[in-house]
Amino acid sequence: MNMTFDRCALTGYALTQENLKPVTGSFVEYETEIVGRVKITLPAYDELINGDFERYLIAGICKDRTLKDEDPILIDSNFIREGYKKLNPPTAFEEKCASFLMYLYQAGGMENKEFEFYSSKDFTLAFADPEEFKRIMDQLVQDNFLKIRATNNLSQRRNLYRGVKLTNDGKEKVRKRLPKMPLFGLVSQEITTGDIEMDKKINHARQLFFDEPLSMDKMRSACETLSYVLEPLRKELTTFLAARDVSDFFQIVNNFDIRHNKETTKVLIHAEQLEWVFYTLLNSINTYTKLKNKGF
C-alpha cells in the first residue's frame, strides 16, 4: 500500500518528517503537540482521512493517554467505528465541560495556576473540535467556573485565551466529583496475612498505587497485584464472606481490564474507576485477614 503520511488523520493538520516514526509494519506512528502520540493502522489512517468518524474524540483519547504517559492505543478500523466507545470518552457537551474542568484542576488549577490556550491547538484537551472548544470556554466562564484575563481573536477560527484560572466555584465543582475515598485509612493500616510473600505483594501494590508520579498504568498494575493476592484465597473467602459476594468480586476484576483484555472487557480510563477497584480489593483482603485472625 503506497501512502503518503503528510497529514494527521485525526485533525487534518500537516505532519512533518520530525513528527513521523519510520513505517516498518502495518501501522504508522507519529507525535505532535496537539494530539500527542498516535499509533494507527494503515487502513484506519486511510479511512479517517477520507471518511466521517469521531476523529476529535479519538484525538482527545490520544492526547489524554500521552499526558498520563501511557502507551498509545492501536487505532484500527474497529476502533474508529466502535472500539473507542469502550474507553468512555466524554461525548455530550456538558461531559466535555466537566472533563476539561477536571483537567485544569489536576494540571495545577488547584494551586491557582494560570493557563494559556489556543482554540486551534488545545481543543484535544476537551475531546472537542476547535469550534466546540470555544463554546466550552464560553460556558465555563458563564457558569463562573473560569476567569479569563484576556481573549484575543486571532482570526475567525482562532482564539487565544490568556490568564485562564479556575474560580473558587470551579474548584468546588471539581472537588464534588472527586472520590471521597472513605477507605483511605486502609493505606496506613498494617495488613498482616501471615504470609511474608503475600504481605510483600500488598505493600508493593500500595507503593505502585500512591507513589509519584501517578499513572493509570501503575494504578492498574496495583489492582492486578491485589487480585492475584486474593485468587488463591477464593475458596477460603467464602468462609468469611457470602459466596455470591465473592463471585461478584472476581467478576469485577475479570470483566474490567485489570487481568484480562478480551473483546467484552470494559476498559477503565478514569482514575476514579481504578480507585474504586483498588479499595474494593484492599478492603476485601483487610476484612478477610481481620476475621481470620479473630477466629471467625
C-alpha positions in Angstrom: 0.0 0.0 0.0 1.7 3.2 -1.2 0.6 6.0 1.1 1.8 9.5 1.9 1.6 10.5 5.6 1.6 14.2 5.3 -1.5 14.9 7.5 -2.6 13.9 10.9 -5.5 11.6 10.4 -7.3 12.9 13.5 -7.0 16.7 12.9 -6.1 17.1 9.3 -3.1 19.3 10.3 0.2 18.9 8.4 2.8 16.4 9.6 6.5 16.9 9.2 9.2 14.2 9.0 10.2 15.1 12.5 6.7 14.0 13.7 6.8 10.6 12.0 8.5 7.4 13.0 9.7 5.2 10.2 6.9 3.0 8.8 8.2 -0.6 9.2 5.0 -2.6 9.5 1.2 -2.4 9.1 0.8 0.8 11.1 2.2 4.4 11.3 3.3 6.2 14.4 3.7 9.9 14.9 3.6 12.5 17.7 2.5 16.1 17.6 1.9 18.7 20.3 -1.8 18.7 19.5 -2.7 15.0 19.7 0.3 13.5 21.5 1.4 10.0 20.5 -0.7 8.3 17.7 -0.4 4.7 16.5 -2.7 3.8 13.7 -3.0 1.0 11.2 -2.6 1.9 7.5 -6.2 1.0 6.6 -7.6 3.1 9.5 -5.4 6.0 8.5 -6.9 5.9 5.0 -10.4 5.6 6.3 -10.0 8.5 8.7 -8.6 10.8 6.1 -11.4 10.0 3.7 -14.4 9.1 5.9 -16.6 10.6 8.6 -15.7 9.4 12.0 -15.5 10.7 15.6 -11.9 11.8 14.9 -11.9 14.5 17.6 -13.0 12.2 20.3 -10.2 9.8 19.3 -7.7 12.7 19.2 -8.8 13.5 22.8 -8.1 9.9 23.8 -4.6 10.0 22.3 -3.8 13.3 24.0 -5.2 12.1 27.3 -3.1 8.9 27.2 0.0 10.9 26.3 -0.4 13.3 29.2 -0.8 10.3 31.5 2.4 8.8 30.0 0.5 5.7 28.8 1.4 3.8 25.7 -0.6 4.9 22.6 -3.6 2.7 21.8 -3.6 1.0 18.4 -6.2 2.7 16.3 -7.6 0.2 13.8 -10.8 0.0 11.7 -12.8 -1.5 14.5 -11.6 1.2 17.0 -12.7 4.1 14.8 -16.2 2.6 14.5 -17.0 1.0 17.9 -13.8 0.3 19.8 -13.3 3.9 21.1 -16.6 3.7 22.9 -15.2 1.2 25.3 -12.9 3.9 26.6 -15.9 6.0 27.6 -14.6 9.4 26.3 -16.9 12.4 27.1 -19.3 12.7 24.3 -22.0 15.2 25.5 -21.2 18.9 25.7 -21.7 19.0 29.5 -19.4 16.0 29.9 -16.7 17.7 27.9 -17.0 20.8 30.1 -16.7 18.7 33.2 -13.8 16.7 31.8 -11.9 19.9 30.8 -12.5 21.4 34.2 -11.1 18.3 35.9 -8.0 18.5 33.6 -7.4 22.2 34.6 -7.8 21.3 38.3 -5.3 18.4 38.1 -2.8 20.3 35.9 -2.3 23.0 38.5 -5.6 24.8 38.8 -6.0 23.5 42.4 -2.9 25.6 43.2 -4.2 28.7 41.4 -2.0 28.2 38.3 -2.7 30.3 35.3 -3.1 28.8 31.8 -2.9 29.9 28.2 -4.9 28.2 25.5 -5.2 28.4 21.7 -8.6 27.2 20.4 -6.8 25.9 17.3 -4.3 23.9 19.2 -5.6 22.9 22.7 -9.0 21.6 21.7 -8.0 17.9 22.2 -7.7 18.6 26.0 -11.5 18.8 26.0 -12.2 16.0 23.5 -13.6 18.7 21.2 -13.1 20.2 17.8 -11.8 23.8 17.8 -15.2 25.4 17.5 -16.7 23.4 20.3 -13.6 24.2 22.4 -14.5 27.9 22.2 -18.1 27.1 23.3 -16.7 25.1 26.2 -14.6 28.0 27.3 -17.6 30.4 27.0 -19.8 28.0 29.0 -17.3 27.6 31.9 -16.9 31.4 32.1 -20.7 31.8 32.0 -21.0 29.3 34.8 -18.4 31.2 36.8 -16.1 28.2 36.9 -13.3 30.0 34.9 -11.9 33.5 34.7 -10.0 34.7 31.6 -7.9 37.8 31.8 -7.9 38.4 28.1 -9.3 36.8 24.9 -7.7 37.7 21.6 -9.5 36.9 18.4 -6.6 36.0 16.1 -8.8 35.1 13.2 -12.4 33.9 12.6 -11.5 30.4 13.8 -8.7 31.1 16.3 -8.9 32.5 19.8 -6.1 33.0 22.3 -7.1 32.7 25.9 -4.6 34.3 28.3 -4.6 34.2 32.1 -7.1 31.4 32.4 -7.7 30.4 36.1 -10.2 28.3 38.0 -12.5 30.2 40.2 -13.4 29.1 43.7 -16.7 27.8 42.3 -14.8 25.9 39.6 -12.5 24.3 42.2 -15.5 23.3 44.3 -17.3 21.9 41.3 -14.3 19.6 40.6 -14.0 18.6 44.3 -17.6 17.4 44.3 -16.7 15.0 41.5 -13.5 13.6 43.2 -13.8 10.3 45.0 -14.4 10.8 48.8 -12.2 7.7 49.5 -13.7 6.8 52.9 -11.3 3.8 53.0 -8.2 5.9 52.7 -7.2 4.7 56.2 -6.5 1.3 54.7 -3.3 2.8 53.2 -1.8 3.4 56.6 -3.1 0.2 58.3 -0.8 -2.7 58.7 -2.3 -5.7 57.0 -0.5 -8.9 58.0 -1.8 -12.1 56.4 0.8 -14.3 58.0 2.4 -15.0 54.6 5.6 -13.0 54.1 5.4 -13.1 50.3 1.8 -12.1 50.2 2.5 -9.2 52.5 5.3 -8.1 50.2 2.8 -8.1 47.3 0.3 -6.0 49.2 3.0 -3.4 50.1 4.2 -3.4 46.5 0.6 -2.7 45.3 0.3 0.2 47.8 3.6 1.7 46.6 2.5 1.4 42.9 -0.8 3.0 43.5 0.3 6.0 45.5 3.9 6.8 44.7 4.5 9.8 42.4 4.3 10.3 39.5 0.9 8.7 39.4 -0.2 7.0 36.2 -3.2 4.9 35.1 -0.8 2.0 34.2 0.7 1.9 37.7 -2.7 2.1 39.3 -4.0 -0.8 37.1 -0.9 -2.8 37.9 -1.5 -2.3 41.6 -5.1 -3.6 41.2 -3.8 -6.6 39.3 -1.3 -7.4 42.0 -4.0 -7.3 44.7 -6.3 -9.5 42.5 -3.5 -12.1 42.4 -3.2 -11.9 46.2 -6.8 -12.8 46.6 -7.0 -15.5 43.9 -5.6 -18.4 45.9 -7.9 -17.4 48.8 -11.0 -17.6 46.7 -12.5 -20.7 48.4 -11.5 -19.6 51.8 -13.1 -16.2 51.4 -16.5 -17.9 51.3 -15.9 -18.9 54.9 -16.0 -15.3 55.9 -18.0 -13.6 53.2 -21.1 -14.6 51.2 -20.3 -16.8 48.3 -22.3 -14.5 46.0 -20.3 -11.5 47.1 -17.1 -13.4 46.5 -18.3 -14.4 43.0 -19.3 -10.7 42.3 -15.9 -9.6 43.5 -14.0 -11.7 41.0 -16.4 -10.6 38.2 -15.1 -7.1 38.8 -11.5 -7.9 38.2 -12.3 -10.2 35.3 -14.8 -8.0 33.4 -12.8 -4.9 33.6 -9.3 -4.5 32.1 -7.5 -5.5 35.3 -6.4 -9.0 34.4 -7.9 -9.7 31.0 -8.2 -7.9 27.7 -11.0 -9.6 25.8 -13.5 -8.2 23.3 -16.1 -7.8 26.0 -13.7 -6.3 28.6 -14.7 -2.9 29.8 -11.7 -0.5 29.7 -11.2 1.8 32.6 -9.8 5.2 31.7 -10.6 7.3 34.8 -8.5 7.3 38.0 -11.8 7.2 40.0 -12.7 3.9 38.5 -9.4 2.3 39.4 -9.6 3.9 42.9 -12.9 2.1 43.4 -11.4 -1.3 42.3 -8.2 -0.8 44.4 -10.1 0.0 47.6 -12.5 -2.9 47.0 -9.6 -5.3 46.6 -7.6 -3.9 49.5 -10.6 -3.8 51.8 -11.5 -7.4 50.9 -8.0 -8.5 51.9 -8.2 -6.4 55.1 -11.6 -7.8 56.1 -10.6 -11.4 55.4 -7.4 -11.0 57.5 -9.2 -9.4 60.4 -11.9 -12.0 60.6 -9.5 -14.9 60.2 -7.3 -13.5 63.0 -10.4 -13.3 65.2 -11.0 -17.0 64.6 -14.4 -16.5 62.9 
